[in-house]
Amino acid sequence: MRSGLASLALLAGAAVSAAAQDPSLTVTLQNAVPRIQANALLANGKFTDLMRSGFPLRLHYRLELWRTRSGWFDDHVNEASWDAVVRYDPVADDFVLIRSGGAGNATRYARVDVLARALEVPYKVTLAPKLSGSFYYLCRLEVSTLNDTDLREVEQWLKGDVTPAVSGRGDLTGAVVRGAQRMLVRIAGLPRLTLEARSETIKK
């Protein structure tokens, strides 16, 4: 009986540990200021492997402020967005994290675990309501390895006749090029991650 209980305890512990490694996003309020934190974005290793293969990682955050209304749809008041990009530097054998604001915000990390902790540093965003009422914040994080309008990495991956066309050097019009880019992104089968989180409701 004891060995059975011990086995169950081990299994339960493993399940909790696995669940704790799932990527997550939280929006908490500190003195009415939203605090946005992402966790375990690199836990499964897929994004890390892709970065080492030459595919930068893009994190796009969008924070929205909503006002609740009884009997009606909630009212979108304001929003703010920002980005972070992570790429692997094979020469230096480290990872470069660039946050919104330019190259001056670039930081290098020699190890994946240190980079993972850096990605978990919360953002504090000033997006305060100006009117009275009940409000909440809704945040959406999109993590991707490709951008529809930036296919340099895909060009290296394809190395085929389609490269001149998707890079704009062919005869395709801009609209067709953008459609081809989106198609190539889907064909590549690269993972994407979308996380959403909502804060508690505050009254002003």
Disulfide bonds with the S-S distance in Angstrom:
none
